[in-house]
Amino acid sequence: MIEAYRPVGYSGTPDFLKILLDAAATAGRDVSSIKRALVSGAAFPPSLQAEIKARGIDAYQAFGTADLGLIAFETEAREGMVVNENLIMEIVKPGTGDPVAPGDVGEIVVTSLDAHHPWIRLALGDLTAALPGASPCGRTNMRIKGWMGRADQTTKVKGMFVRPEQVAEIGKRHPALGRLRLVVTRQGETDAMTLKAETTAASDALREEIAGTLRAVTKLGGSVELVGPGALPNDGKVIADER
């Protein structure tokens, strides 16, 4: 479709843009018409930014939600994201609503005074930090570093949320398992998940069953590592984002 209709822009997650480009290269398809991209919904690490740029695409990041729409956007300065002038953003200590010190990482809280769809101090669960001063591009509104993770243990993998309660559901479906921990990493330029599970009944069959449950519950594929009882830290963490 890209080869036939020659679109010049892409909008979506950065991971799927890479999937499209890789698939085109493998199939010998010409997708060189795409010159611009607006990416959101997932992390866009510097290594992937460099790869997309090397393929001739000028990609910019945006940060938003379904409730509020666009919240912040990257400019040609490439120094953080400028907050949408129609919104009031605060960065607070997660779970308290109290503002963090300038430059500290905290949870994003947004107020929108739209008369048709107002939000007062909507806590997004996303972490960021404010950048000092104005953007070199000339924009003078508040700037943020961008998305820096989740205030809770919820994270995004390939643009999809993965939540602690989903990990708990996997445990319920496999009574032979003890403590669980889902570790999220990067393999090359792709998000990857490994579910580590304590058990006294490790087997290849159990590992395959758990991998199937992981995909059924999260809608994402991942590997499974079975470990002995007590091998995982007793720190209450069930999702470890190591990207």
Secondary structure, DSSP 8 states (H G I E B T S, - for coil): -HHHH--SEEEE-HHHHHHHHHHHHHHT---TT--EEEE-SS---HHHHHHHHHTT-EEEEEEEETTTEEEEEE-TT-SSEEE-TTEEEEEE-TTT--B--TT--EEEEEEE--TTS-EEEEEEEEEE-EE-S--TTS--S-EE-----BSSS-EEETTEEE-HHHHHHHHHH-TTEEEEEEEEEEETTEEEEEEEEEESS--HHHHHHHHHHHHHHHSS--EEEEE-TT-S--SS--EEE--
